[in-house]
Amino acid sequence: MMVETKTTCPYCGVGCGVIASVAGDGAVSVRGDPEHPANFGRLCSKGSALAETLDLEGRLLYPEVFGKRVGWDEALDLVARKFSAAIAEHGPDSIAFYVSGQLLTEDYYVANKLMKGFIGSANIDTNSRLCMASSVAGHRRAFGADTVPGVYEDLEQADLVILTGSNLAWCHPVLYQRIAAAREKRPEMKVVLIDPRRTMTCDIADMHLGVRPDGDVALFNGLLAYLARTSALDDDFIRDHANGFAEALAAAQMGEADIPSLTGLSSEEIEAFYRLFETTEKVVTCYSQGVNQSSSGTNKVNAIINCHLATGRIGRPGTGPFSLTGQPNAMGGREVGGLANMLAAHMEIENPTHRERVRRFWNAPVIAEKPGLKAVDMFRAVADGRIKALWIMGTNPVVSMPDADGVADAIRNCPFVVVSDIMRDTDTTRYAHVLLPAAGWGEKDGTVTNSERRISRQRPFLDSPGEARADWRIIGGVATRMGFGKAFAYENPAEIFAEHAALSGFENEGERDFDIGGYTGISGADYNGLKPFQWPVPAQNTPLCPGGTFRFFGNGGFYTSDRKARFIAVQSAATERTNPDFPLVLNTGRIRDQWHTMTRTGKSARLSAHFAEPFAEINPADAKALGIADAALVRIASPYGEVHVRALITGRQSRSAVFVPMHWTDQFASRGRVDALVPSVTDSTSGQPALKHVAVSVEPYRAQFYGFAVSAARPAPGCADYFAFAKVEHGFRMECAFAEAPESWEAWCRKTWQLPDALCALAYFDRETGDRRVAFFEGVRLVLAFYAARGPVAVSRSWAVTQLGLTHSEARRRIAVMAGRPGMDQPNPGAIVCSCFSIGVNQITAAIDGGCGSVEEVGATLRAGTNCGSCRSEIREILDARHRKHRIQAAE
């Protein structure tokens, strides 16, 4: 019997609805929920592979204290005792919580309540500080509240969609699909992409503006100055609903002459963009990490908002600035005050009336009286000893924080560290004194809020393994032991949600944007059946929020003291960080098929097939000047550290810049933690780190030998000077490199994979090239195939990994394994392009040569690109390249 549960995807801020099906034998499958208004059944590659990430390998199943398994009572008693002792001796600000957008809103609410209302400190911050804090700060400066004005429908109703600092095709694929589908229906719809890189999102862009790093303020300031000379300016909206226009315009006009140099764009490109914005009434500007993760991120946000306020293009269908959140519950965390400078229900920690209101509602003994330490400052305080006890929940700061090595040292030396996580071994858990096993996706029960303010349920469809518990229950257990049991006596998440809803409506009367008071007192049954909804849902209609109105600000009604928006005067300025020692600009970000630090997506062979090791995109001209060949290893360094990654030479990357993904950890690669290169430079207003603009040097990585392996078991970490592991069907693959060759390759293989002496090896040595091959078979099953060469190993990798699941009883099949390539009778799919159906580049090329002339025809033949659609832009690139080759051949 199949049991189906409607839940929500745990990845990006799109907030897609998922239907999880559990068969009688316990097997889980997932598909998109066609009734969920965020995705209408669509899922990206990560969402489609969710069922592949639910195994218990590596799960933290029991509480541990100093590496030893203990019971929950012993672990929570210790945590409460240590926290209470630190408060008694050093005060409440000696405690800090670092939480995560992976938490559900109910977890977030309880953590925030404990820290701010009962411990009495605001030292609770979240990894959302790394992705959306500048957006929050920009909203609050302009609107008086952290309000996202629009909804996803606006992306489909707009005549012009501007994507700035957003690789939508890979980072928010379902929204990308919604825009692509809208364009097919309305070909007149235009898309502009503003990004230093020519990303896969360019596939739907009519215009790509390759702006210089941190050139966004200049670009949008110039747009404001331009608009002031046109009829696009909405004088009535400015007069009736906003303040500060003259000051903002004066600041924008001051830097007009410098726009080409500050943006790196030609005057023709700038003029074409400005003219398009001027002449298109329905404009949505979407922005994400490329805007926020900057030392000028808040100013970038306000420069964008200024242009929409000036034209009155906000709050109406198909218009508005639109912040795209990175995590599944970054918005929910903001709603409950998960940031160190906010209170619950969008109230202000600096406002004494708000503080007293929250304290009374919670019946709390104290309330935090000032903002707490934001993420970067929090770990500085850990490093210098101000923080005596630290609780990290559901995140991996040793990988994701800037100055990642410094963060590791800080946590290592902190007197008391607690980590709640689902995984036993991460780069952060290794430094914990106490490990607490948390429930994971499929086991959790609560709510999340997506980028369009839509609250959806995450429902459990699996039992929590071992002794894992919900985060809210863990936090409540500590609170009870600290003497606050009455305020944390929750029986289930429905009670927490009801309290959260009640606080949002408490003494509100339309004063605050976040109001779901209509759900005050929600019953357990109604909570279990809760359908996705957008806030606000007040207990009763207010003039500023009539029931059923889901766009904010179309008729003003901002959340400032006079209900008018504020134009913010921002300055355009050059940001130069490179120097002769570190002459290139590093940009970090996400790739299509991995999520955060890979603790979940790294379990999926399908998701690891697209990129199996950390890499750096380098422009061909830069690569030539640096002596770097395609697929060679490179060393990238900054004053803070270095990483070793594979070179991907591509014209998509602009000159004098490199791009490296942020996902790889010490669990998957030897030196792949790119945030070890990033200094702790932050936006002065939001505290968000500048992860997109780092000065680095790049040089070839010198190795005597290179290796590639496919194996049934995971190799031991530290086995080579360079290594990168990835999950494949039936085992693992590994890339590696050596400064010096081992004395015996066979002995090295046995040690690395702990192979028994009785297992016989087949070996091959080419005296001319120096290539080595070693393979081990157990009966007809391949246990390990290892290939070594003096240069990057020439092996058909996508074919080699399939050999782990086959039988090899015939000598010719074992010879093919040793050769590292298939025989004439065996297909070689090539590097994987479509993760959903494991379709490789060779298969796509063959289909094109066989007559497929479009992405749709390739999809009809191979199914590639027909599920999540994230690979369609890559298929188009292959098509274009193949057609160019055919034209050249025909001309010759």
N, C-alpha and C positions, 0 to 999 in steps of 0.2 A: 504494500500500500504506500502511495506517495503522499507525503504531507508537505504542503506549500505554505511559506511564510513570506509576507510582504515586509521588506526592510529597506534600508538605505545603504548605498555604497560607502565604504570607509575611506575613500581616496580624496579627490580634489573637492573644491567648493561648489561644483555644479550641483551636487546633491542628488544623484540619480536614484530613482526607485529601482529596487532589485527584488525579484522573486526567487527565493531559495527553496529548492525542492529536496527533500530527504527521502530516499527510498527505504524500503523495508530492511535492506542490508546495511543501512547507514550511509550509503553513498550520497554525496551532495552534488547538485548541479545548480547553476544559476542562469537566469536570463533577465533581460530588462523588463520592467513593469510597464506595460503599454498604457496604464491609466495614470501613471505618475506625471504631473505636469512639468517636471523639470526635464525629462528625457523621452517621454512617450515611447518607451520600450528600447530606446537606443542605449548601448553601452560601449565604452572604449575597450581597448585591448586589456587593460588592467582589470576593469570591472568584469569582463567576460571570463577572465582567468581566476576569479576569486575562489572558486572551489578547489583550485590547485594549491592554495596557500593555507589550507586548514589542517594540515597534518600536525602531529604533536612533536615532530623532530625539533629539538632545541628548546621546547617550551619550559618555562619556569613553572614548576608544579607545586612546590612547597615553600613555605617561608624558610629563609636561611639567616643565621646570625653568625658573622665571621666565618662563612663557608660551611657551617654545619646546619643540617636540617633541624628545625625546631617546630613547635606547635604555634598556632596563631596567637594564643594568649601570651606566650613568652615573648614573641616578636613584638606585638603591639604594646605590651607592658614596657619593654625596653625603649621603644620609640617615644612613648608618652613620658617616661621617666627622664630620658635625655633632653627632650624638648623642654620639659618643665624646669629641669635643673639649669639649662642655659638661660631661660627667661629669668629665673630667680637671681642668677649671678650676673648676667650681662644685659638683661632687659629684652623686651619682645623683638627688637630689631636685630637680635643676634640669630634669629630663625629666618629661614627663607624656603619658599616652595617654588620650584620651577616646573610648570605644568605644560599641557600640550593641547593642540587643536585636535588630537586624537581622542581626547576625553569627551564623553557625552555631556550635555548641558547640565544634567543632574549631578554628575561628578564635579564639574566645574563649580557649580553653585555651592556645594557643600564645602569644597576646599576654600573658596573665597570667603564664605561665612566664618569658617573656623579661623582663618588667618586675620581677617580684617575686623571681625566683630567679637572675637573671643580671645585670641592671642593679643590682638590690639596693634598689629603691624600691617603695613601694606606691602611687605616684602613677598608678594606673590606675583610672579610674572610668567609669561607663557612663550612657547616657541612661535606663537603668532606674532610676537614682537619682531621676528625675523622676516615676516612676510607682509603684514598688513598695518603695522603701526603708523606709517606715514599717511596711509589712507584715512585712518581714524583721526589723526591730528588735523589733516586737511579738512575733513568733514566738520569737525568740531569748530575749527576757525571760521569756516564759511557759513555753515548751517546752524551752528549752536548746539549740534548733537551729531553723534556718529550715525548718520542716516544715509542709507543707499536709496536714492530717489526712485530708481526705475525697476523694471522687471524684465525677464528674459524675452517676453513678447516684443519689447522695444527693439531688440536686435533684428527681429524679422520684419518689423514695420518701418525701420529706418530706411531712408534713401541713401544715406552715407554712414558707413560704420568705420570708425577710426580705431585701429588696434595699435596701441603704443606700449612698448615694453611688455608685449604679450605674444608668446609663441602659441597661439590658441590651438593650432592643429595638434600639438603634442601635449600641451599642459591642461587644456580644457577641451578635449576632443569632441564631446557631445555638443557643446555650444558652437564649435567650429562646424559641425555637421548641420546644425540648425541654420546657421548663416548661409552655408553652401546650398542647402535646400531652398532657402528663400531666394537666393540669387538665380537659381534655375527657374523659379516661377516668375521672378521679376528681373530680367537681364539688365535693366537700366540701373539697378542698385549698384552702388560703388563701394569698394573696400580699399582703405589706405592702411598700409603697414608701416609703422615707424619703429625701426629696430636697427642697431649697428650690424646685425647679422642678416643675411638673406636666408631666413628660416623656411621650414616647410609650409608655414602659413602663407608664404608668398604665392602659393598655388591659387589662392582665390583673390589675390590683391590686384587691383588695377594700378596701384602706385606703391612703390617701395621707397621709403625715405631712409637711407642708411645714415642716420644721425650719429654724430660723435657721442661717445660716452658722456653723460650728464649735459647734453645739449638741449634737453627737452624744455627747460625753463625758457631759454632764448627763443626756441621755436614757437611756443605758445604765447609768450609775451609779444613776439612779433605779430602773431595772429591777432591778438587783442588790439594792438596799435593799428593794424591793417583794417580790422572790422570797424574801428571808430571813424574811418574815412568812407564808410559805405552805408547803404540803406539797410544792411542786415542788423544794425544795432537796434535793440528794442528799447527805445527811450521810455516808454510807459512802464515796462517791467522794472527798469533801473530806478525810475523815480518812485514807484509805488512799493517796491518789494526789496530794495537793496540799499546799502550804504557803502561809501568808500570808493566809488567808481573813479572819481577824478584822480585820487592818489594812486590807484592801481594803474590807470592809464599813463600817468606821468612816469611811473617807474618803468613801464613797458616801453614807452617812447624813448627813454634814455639810451637803450641799448640797440635800437633798430639797425644802426649802421654796422653793428658787429655780428648780426645774425648769421651771415654765411660762414664767417670764421669760427663762430662758437658752435655751429651745428655741423659744419663740414659739408653742407649742401650747397648746390649751385643756386643762383638767383632764380633761374628758370624753374627748378624744382620747388623752391619756396613759394614762388608766385602761383604755380599751378595748384599747390595744396591750399593756399589761402583762398584762391578764387573758388575752388570746389567747396570749401566750407561756407564761404559767403553766399553762394548761389543755391545751396541745398538747405531747405528748411528743416527737414527731419534728419537730425544728426545725433548719433550716439558715439561717445568716445569711451572705449573700454581700455582700462589700464590695469597692469598687474605688477609683477615683481621688478620688471625693468624700470618702472617708475619708482616704486616704493623702496627698493633696496639700494639706496643712494644717500650720500651725505646731504643732498638737497631734495630728498624725496617729498617732504611736506610741501616745499615750494613748488615742486612739479605738479603735485595734486592741485594746489590752489591756482596755478597758472592755467590748468585745464578747466577747472570749475569757473574761473573768471570769464572764459570765453563763452561758456554756456549761459552764465548769468547775464552777460552783456547782450546776448541775442535772445534771451527768454526761452532758450531751448532746454527746458528742464521741466520734468513733471507732466509732460504731455506725451501721448503715444509716439513712439519712435524717436524720442529725444532724451538727452541727458548724459552726464558723466556717469560711468559705471565701473565701480571697483570690483574686479574679479578675485575672489579670495582663493588662497592656495590650499587650505586644508578643509576637511569635511565639516569641522565645527569651529572654525575660526570665528564665525559670526556668533555662534552660541556662547563662546567664551567672552566675547565683547559684551554680550547682553547681560551676563551675570557679574561683570566687573573683574574678569580674569586678568586684565592688565593692571600693572602696579599703580597706574595713575588714574584709575577709574573705580567707581563704586557700582554695586549691582543695579540693574534696571536702568542703565545709562545715566545714573546720577553721578555727580562730580564730587570727588574726594576733597577738593579745595573749598567746596561750598558748605558752610557750617549748618545751614538748614537741611541740606541733603544728608549730611553725616548724622545729624540728630534724628532725622526721619528713619533712616535705615537702622540706627541703633534701637529706636523704640519698636520698630516692627519686629526685629529679631529678639527684643528683650535682652540685648547683649550687655555684658558688664562694662565693656569699653568699645571704642570704635577708633580705627586708625585715623589719625588727625592730619597726616600729610602723605603725599605720594611715596610709594616705596621705591626700591631699587629696580630699574629696568634691567633687562637681561644682561647686557654687557657690563653694566655697573655692578650687578649682582655677583657675577663671577669674579670681578675685581675685588669685591668685598670678601668673597670666599678666599681669594688668594692672599689678601693682606690680613686675614684673621678676624675681620669684623663679624663675619658669619661663622657661627660655631656649630650650627646644625643645619643640614640641607636635605630637603626631600625633593627628589626628581621623579616626576610621574609621566610615564608614557612617552618619553622622548630621549634623544641620544646626543646631548650637547657636545660630547667629545668629538663628534663628527660634524655637527651642523653649526656650531658657534664659530664666529671669527676667532682668530688666534687659537685654533683648536688645540694645539699642543700646550699653550698656556692654560687653557681651561682644564685640560687633563691634569696638569700639575696642581692646579688649584683644588680640584676635587680630590686628588690623591692625598693632599695634605690637610684636608678639612677634618676636624676632630670627629665628626659624626655625619655619615652620609647614608640616607635611605633611598632606595630605588624601587619603585613599583613598575613592573613591566611584564610583558607576556613571554619574553625571551630570556633564557638563562645567561647567555653569553653575548654581550654587546660591548662596544668600546667603552661604554659608561658603566655597565654593571660590574666590571672588573674592579672598580674602585669603591664599591658599596660595602658598608659594614652590615647593613640589613637589606635583604632582598625580599620583596613582597610580591607574590604571584597574582597578577591581575587577569580578569576575564578579557577575552579578545573578541573581535568581530564574529558574529554568529552566536556568541554567548551573552553579549551585553544587552541591556534593556534600558532604553531611554530615548532621548530626542537629540537631533542635530538641526542646525540652521544653515541653509545654503546662501549663495551670494545674492539672491533676490529676496532675502528675508523670509524664506519659506521653511517652516518648521516641519520636520518629518520624523517618523518613528524609526529607530533601530530596534528591531525585535529579535529575541533569541530564538534560534532553531536547533541549537546544540547545547548539551550540558557542559558546564565548565569542567575542564579536566583537573584531576588531582584535587588540590585544595584551593584553586584559584577563586578569587572573589571579585565582585564589582568594586570599582574604585570608590564609589560613594560609601559603600559599606566599610571599606578599609579606613577611609578618612574618619568616618563616624566612630569607628572603634577606637581610634586614637583620641578623638575629641572626648569621648566618654571617659576614657582613662585619665584624661587631663582634668576631669571634674565638670565637664559641660554636657553630661549625658542627656539632660532634659531637652536641650535645644537640638539634639542630634538623634532623637529616638525615632528615626524613620524605619518603617517596616518595608517599604517598597519605593521604587522611583516615582510612582504616581503621586505619592505624598509630597515628594520634593518638587515635582513639577507644579503641583497645585500651589505650594508656598511661593515658588518663583513667580507664578502668574499673579498671585495676590499682591506680592511686593511691587510688581510692575504697575498695578493699578492703584496702589495705596497712595492716597492724597495726590493723585495725578491731575485729574480734571483737565486733561488736554495739555498740561504743561510739558510733558515729556513725550518723545516720539515712541519709545518702546513701551507698548501697553498691550498685554494679552490678558488683562483682567477678566475678560469674558470666560476664561478657563479657571478662574478661582473656584476651588471646591470641586474640581473635576473628580468623578468617581474612578475607581480602579477599572471598571468595565469600559467606561468611556475612554479612558486613557489607553487601554489595550486596543481599542478600535479606532483610535485617533487617526484621521486622514490628514494628508499634508495640507497646511494652511499658511497663508502669509500674514505677518503682523503688519499693522496693528489690528487687534481684536479687543477693543475696550469693552468693559461691562455695559456701557451705554454710549450711544453716539455723542460725539462732541463736535463743535463747529469746525475744528481743524481736522477732524478725522471721522467723516461720515462713514457709516458701515458700508463695506464693499469697495471703498476707495483704496487702491493698493499702490498708486503712484503718489509720491510726496511732491509738494511745492509748485504744482502747476498754477496755483493761484496764490503763491506766496505761503504765508503761514510757517515761517522758519522758527527755529527753537532758540532764538536769541531773546534778549530782554525786550526788544521792541518789535519782535516778530519779523524783522527784516534780515535778509542775507547780508553777509559782509564780503565785499571785494577785498582781496588781500594783495597789497603791494609787494611784489617779489622782484628781486634783482637778478638780471642775467649776468653770469660771471663765468669766466673760464676756469676749468678744474684740471690742473696739470699735476699728475702724480708720477709720471715716468721720469727717468734720469738715465745717464749713460750706462750705469751699472744694471739698471732694470728698465729697459727701453720699450717693452711691450705692455699692452693693457690686457689684463686677464678679466674675462667675464665668466661667471659661473651660472649654472641653471640646471634645468631638468631635461631628461630625455623621455621618449615616448612611452616606454614599457616598464620603467622602474619608478618606485615611489620612495621618497625620503631616503632613509639609510638602509633600504633593502631588507629589513628584518622580515617583511612579509613577501614582497614581490620577488626577492631573491630565492624563494622556495620554488618558484615556477620555472620549469624548463622552457616553456613557451615564451615567457617574458624575458628570459635571459638570452634568447637566441638572437635578438636584434643587435645588441651590443653586449658582448661577453666580458669586456674588460674596460677599465677607465681609458679615456682617450682625450686628445686635444685637437680641436679643429684649428688648422693653420693655413693661412693663405699661401698659394703656390709660390709667389714671389718671396715671401718671408722664408719659406722652407728652403728655397734655393739659396738665398743669402746666408742661411744658417747651416747649410750642409745637411739638411734633414730629408731623408727619403720617405716616401709614403709607406706606412705600416712599420716604420722604424720606431724604436723606443726613444723618448725624449725625457730630459730632466728639466722641470720648470721650478724656478726658485724665486723667493722673495726674501726680504730681511727676516721673515718669521719662520721659514721652513722650506721644504721642497717636496715635490711629488714626482713620481715616475709613471708615465702614461704612454699610450700608443699614439703615434701621429696619424691624424686623418687629414690629408691635404685636400683642401676644397676651396673653390672660388666663392662658396657661400660666405666664407669668413672674410671680413675686411682686412686690409693691410694693417700691420703694426698692432694686431690684436690676436688673442687666442681665446677659445672657449673650452672650458672643462666642466663636465657634469659634476654635481655635488653628491652623488649617491654612494660612491664606494667607501668602504670602511676597512678597518684592519681585519675584519672577519672575511673579507672577500679579496683583498689585495694588499701587497706589501707596503706600498706608499701611494695610496689613492685618495687620501682625505684632503680634498682640495682646499677646505677652509683652514687648513694649517698654514696656507700662504697668506690669508686675509688678515690685515691689521684690524684693530678694534676701533675703526673710524665710524662714527655714527652721525645721523641727522640730529642737529642740536635741539630740535623741537620734539621729534617722535622717539628718539633713542634707537631708531632702526639702523642696523649695520649696513655699510656700503659694500655689498657683496658683488657688485657688478663692475667695479672700477679699481683694479689692483695692479700696481706696477710689478712686473716680473721679468725675468730673463729666461730664455729657452735655449737649450743646447742638446746635441745628440747624447744619448745615454750609451756609454761605451761598455760593451759586453764581449767576452770571448766566445761564448756559446749561447744559443737561444734554444728553447724547448717548447714543445706542445705535447699534451697528453690527454687521453680519454681514459677514464677509470671507473670501475664500479663503486669504489669507495672514495671518500674525500681525502685528499692528501693532507699531510701534516703541515700546519702553518710554519713559516720560516724555513721552508725547504730549499729556497733559492734566493739569490740577491734581489731578483724581481719575480713576483708571481701574482697571478690573478685567477681566481676560481670562478666557475659558473655552474649552475645546476643544468643538467641535461636529462633527457629520458634515460632511466636506468643507471644514472651515475653523475659524473662530473667531467668537466673539461678544464684544462689549466694551460695558461701561457706562462712561460718563465724565462729567465735569463741568468747568466752566471758570469761573474768576473773572472773566475777560474773554473776549468772543467774538473769535475770529480775524478778521482783516480780510477774508479770503476763505475760506469753508468748503471750496470746491473745492480751493484751493491747500493748505489744511491736510490734506485727505484725501490728496492726491497725495504730500505729504511724509511723512505718517504711514505710508502703505502702499507708498511708493516706486513709485508708478504712473507709467508712461511718459506723456509729453506727448501721444503719438499716441492714447491711449485716451480716447475721447469720454465726456463726462459728461451725464447727465440731471439737471436741477436743478429744484426747486420751492421757492417762497417764499410763505408766507401773510402778507400785510401786516397782517392783523388780529391774528393770534395771535403772529406772529414765528417760527412753525415753519419749519424748513428740511428739505429732503430732497435728498440727492445720491446718485446711483447710477451705477455704471460696469459696462458689459457688454463682454465680449470675445467677439464673435460672439454666440452664443445663451447664453453662460455668464455668470452673475452673478459679478462679481469683488468688488464692494463695494456695500453699501447703508448709508448713514449718515443718521441721523435726529437732529435737534437741536430743542430746545424750551426755553422759559423755565422750565418745571417738569419734573418727572420725565416722561420720554417715554412717551406713550401709543401703544405699538406691540404687536401680537400677537407676542411674542418667540418662543414655541415654533413658531409658523407661519413667522416670518421666517427662522429658521435653516434650515428645510427647503428654502428657495429656492436655497441654494447648490448643491444637487445636482440641480436641475431645469434644463430648457431653457426659454428665454424668447424664442422666435421671434415670438410674437404680441404686438402692442402692448398688449392688455388685461392680459397677464400682467406686462408691465413697469410698467404703471400700478398694478397691485395691489402690486407691490414698492414703488413710490414711496409708495403710501398706507399701507403697513405693516400691512395686514390682508387676509385672504383675501376673495375674492368669494363670492357666495352658493353657488357650486358647489364651493367648496373647504372642507374641514373645518378647524376650528381646535381642536387637542387641548387647548389651555390649558396652564397650568404643569404640568410633569411631576410625577406622584406616584409611579408605579411605574417605577423605572429599568430593571428587568429587561426589560420589554416596551414601554417608552416610552409609557405610558398617562398622559394628562393629566387634569386636574381636570374639564374640560368633557366629556370622554368618560365619566368616572365619573358626573358629574351627569346626563348624558343617560340613562345606563343606569338610574340610580335613578328618574328621572322615567318611564322606560319600564317600571317595575314591579319592579326589583331591590330587595328589601327587606332584604338582609343582605350581609355581606362575602363570604360564600360564593357568593351569587347574582351579585354583581358579578364575582367571580373566574371563575365559569362562563361569564359573558357576554364578558368582556374579557381574561381570564387575569390581570388585575392582582391581585397578592398571592398568586399560586399557585406562585411559584418560591421566592424566598428568604423571603418573608413579612414583610420588614421594613417594608413600607408598609401593612400591614393596619390598624394603629392609625390612620393618616391616613385610610384609606378609611372606617373607622368614624366618624371625626369628620365627614367629608363627609356620610355617611349621616345622622347625628344632626342636623346642621345643616339638611339638606334636609327631613327629616321634620318638624322644628320649623317650618320655613317653610310646609310644606304644611298643618300643623295651624292655624297662624295664619291662613292664607288661607281655610281651611275655616270657621273661626270667624267671620271677617268676612263 
